[in-house]
Amino acid sequence: MNLQLTPNEINTVHELLKDYTPADKAVDAIARHKGNLESSFEELWINKNGETPTAPKKSLWQTTSDVLREELCGDDGFRARLSEYTKSPENAVLLTAVIGYVLASTGLPIDPSIATIFVLYILKIGLNIYCEYTEQEISELANPS
């Protein structure tokens, strides 16, 4: 499931996160990739960690999504912060709190720009879809009928 932010969404994210320095790389990558979250993620990952091995069974995006799903979907604190932000989407502090929560609560060595991409992805599709539908999508890819 490869989603893109619209030009209006990109502008909104840029405005909301302009004072949150850790998100600068993410916002710039999203703009360069015309809102494509997966290709923005891949660029940031390669810039931070170098090239990934060729021909993996699952993409790095899918693997990262799987790991974050395990960490976040059952986390009531994450759900609460995400819910607070969705009630006031103009509040930059609430959005940065969601990103910060991902960084602090998962204990994963994830770059803030990559966390930003995934938070925007989850916001775009919705937490319930992220936690249920994308898990089913990954299972279908692993076990084709």
Secondary structure, DSSP 8 states (H G I E B T S, - for coil): ---B--HHHHHHHHHHTTT-GGGHHHHHHHHHTTTBHHHHHHHHHHHHH----SS-SS-HHHHHHHHHHHHHTT-HHHHHHHHHHHHSTT-HHHHHHHHHHHHHHH-----HHHHHHHHHHHHHH-HHIIIIIHHHHHHHHHS--
